[in-house]
C-alpha cells in the first residue's frame, strides 16, 4: 500500500497531489468519505459514488449499441396491451 502526503491549509482544506487525484479519478466537487481509526492516526478516503451513475452509463451504452426496445415493442412481445386497463389487472 502506497503512502501519500496531503496537506491541510489554513482554512482546513486538504490538498491532494495531482498524481493521486488522477489515480483516483478525483474531479473538482467530488465527495469523499473519510474514516478515522480509533487511534486517530490513519485516514481512509473513499470516493462517494452515485450508484445510478453507473446504471445510467450502462443504459446509454445499451441504447447506442441498439440493444434496447421501446415500451410498446416490449409490451407487444409480452402480450401486454398498453391501451387496455384490463390487461394490467393481472
trRosetta pair geometry for C-beta under 8 A, 3 or more apart (Angstrom, degrees):
i j d omega theta_ij theta_ji phi_ij phi_ji
4 16 7.8 38 133 -153 137 77
4 17 6.2 -133 -171 25 117 121
4 20 5.0 75 -149 -82 164 142
5 17 7.3 66 70 -33 67 123
6 14 5.1 25 153 -177 129 101
6 15 6.1 173 -167 75 78 53
6 16 5.5 -23 -115 -96 115 55
6 17 7.1 -125 -95 -15 66 78
6 20 7.9 -90 -76 65 97 160
7 14 7.2 156 80 -153 36 55
7 15 4.8 -6 59 46 88 108
8 12 6.3 -17 -172 -145 106 35
8 13 7.0 155 -152 75 59 35
8 14 5.6 -29 -94 -94 72 65
8 15 7.7 -167 -80 9 23 78
9 12 7.2 -47 70 20 66 17
9 13 5.0 -3 37 55 108 89
9 15 6.7 76 -34 -29 101 108
16 20 5.3 -113 172 88 96 119
16 21 5.2 120 108 -64 113 90
16 24 7.9 -59 165 40 147 136
16 26 6.4 17 86 70 152 162
17 20 4.7 84 66 11 86 106
17 21 7.0 -152 97 -9 41 87
18 21 5.4 -52 -144 35 36 114
18 22 6.3 36 157 -19 67 103
19 22 5.9 -54 -151 36 30 110
19 23 6.3 31 151 -20 64 108
20 23 5.5 -51 -144 36 34 114
20 24 6.1 14 161 -1 67 111
20 26 7.8 12 121 14 73 129
21 24 6.3 -69 -143 51 25 96
21 25 8.0 102 162 -78 55 1
21 26 4.3 -93 -148 58 75 108
22 25 7.3 22 -173 -77 31 42
24 45 8.0 -1 -139 107 160 120
24 47 6.3 159 169 -45 107 125
25 47 7.5 -16 76 -70 86 170
26 30 5.1 -132 -154 44 73 152
26 32 7.8 -6 -121 -68 120 116
26 47 6.7 -150 -93 -97 82 121
27 30 5.1 112 56 -38 67 110
30 47 6.0 -34 171 -144 126 101
30 48 7.3 161 174 48 75 80
31 47 7.6 108 82 -165 54 57
31 48 3.9 -28 94 43 102 132
32 45 5.0 -16 -178 -163 129 99
32 46 6.6 142 -163 69 73 37
32 47 5.9 -46 -106 -102 74 44
32 48 6.3 -151 -95 -9 16 88
33 45 7.1 144 74 -159 54 46
33 46 4.5 -15 55 61 105 95
33 47 7.9 -33 15 43 80 3
33 48 5.7 114 -33 -67 87 90
34 43 6.0 -27 -162 -164 98 101
34 44 7.1 144 -158 74 47 52
34 45 5.9 -16 -101 -100 69 67
35 43 7.3 141 71 -162 52 49
35 44 4.3 -14 55 57 103 106
35 46 7.4 36 -10 -2 107 108
36 40 6.0 8 174 -121 113 53
36 42 7.5 147 -154 82 46 58
36 43 6.1 -19 -98 -104 68 68
37 40 6.7 -118 77 -33 73 16
37 41 6.2 -34 62 50 122 68
37 42 4.2 47 -5 51 130 99
37 44 7.9 89 -43 -13 86 101
39 42 7.5 57 65 8 96 86
49 53 6.5 -105 -179 41 87 129
49 54 7.5 39 158 -27 124 108
50 53 4.5 97 77 -20 96 103
51 54 6.5 -52 -165 33 47 103
51 55 6.7 44 143 -15 70 110
52 55 5.2 -57 -148 43 45 116
52 56 5.9 48 153 -25 75 103
53 56 5.9 -54 -146 35 28 110
53 57 6.5 29 153 -19 62 105
54 57 5.6 -50 -147 35 34 113
54 58 6.4 37 153 -20 64 103
55 58 5.7 -54 -151 35 31 112
55 59 6.4 31 152 -19 65 106
56 59 5.6 -53 -146 37 33 112
56 60 6.3 34 154 -20 65 105
57 60 5.7 -54 -149 36 30 112
57 61 6.5 32 152 -19 64 104
58 61 5.8 -54 -150 35 32 111
58 62 6.4 31 154 -18 65 106
59 62 5.7 -54 -148 37 31 112
59 63 6.3 33 153 -20 64 106
59 68 7.7 58 -166 -83 72 139
60 63 5.6 -54 -148 36 32 113
60 64 6.3 28 157 -17 66 107
61 64 5.9 -58 -145 39 29 108
61 65 6.1 15 160 -8 65 113
62 65 6.1 -66 -144 46 26 102
62 67 4.7 -87 -165 72 80 105
62 68 5.3 95 129 -52 100 99
63 66 7.8 41 174 -66 30 23
63 67 7.7 -91 -67 53 20 66
63 68 4.8 -16 -97 7 63 140
69 73 4.2 -105 172 86 116 130
69 74 5.3 143 96 -53 115 85
69 77 7.9 45 113 -5 162 136
70 73 5.1 93 57 10 74 102
70 74 7.1 -142 97 -4 37 91
71 74 5.7 -58 -147 39 32 111
71 75 6.1 32 157 -20 68 108
71 82 7.0 85 133 -86 107 148
72 75 5.8 -55 -144 38 29 111
72 76 6.3 32 156 -21 64 106
72 82 6.4 -84 -107 7 71 146
73 76 5.8 -54 -148 35 29 112
73 77 6.5 29 154 -18 63 106
74 77 5.9 -58 -152 36 31 110
74 78 6.3 11 156 -4 66 114
75 78 5.9 -69 -146 49 29 101
75 80 4.0 -93 -157 77 84 101
75 81 7.1 125 158 -91 120 10
75 82 5.2 36 149 -43 174 101
76 79 7.7 38 -175 -71 28 25
76 80 7.7 -84 -51 53 22 66
79 87 7.9 -150 136 -155 71 126
80 87 5.6 145 -153 145 58 127
80 88 7.5 67 -160 -80 103 68
81 84 4.0 23 105 28 133 108
81 86 8.0 18 61 64 124 79
81 87 4.2 129 39 4 91 156
84 87 4.8 75 87 -1 105 105
84 88 7.7 172 100 -7 62 86
85 88 5.8 -64 -163 36 45 112
85 89 7.1 63 144 -44 70 93
86 89 5.6 -34 -160 -1 43 120
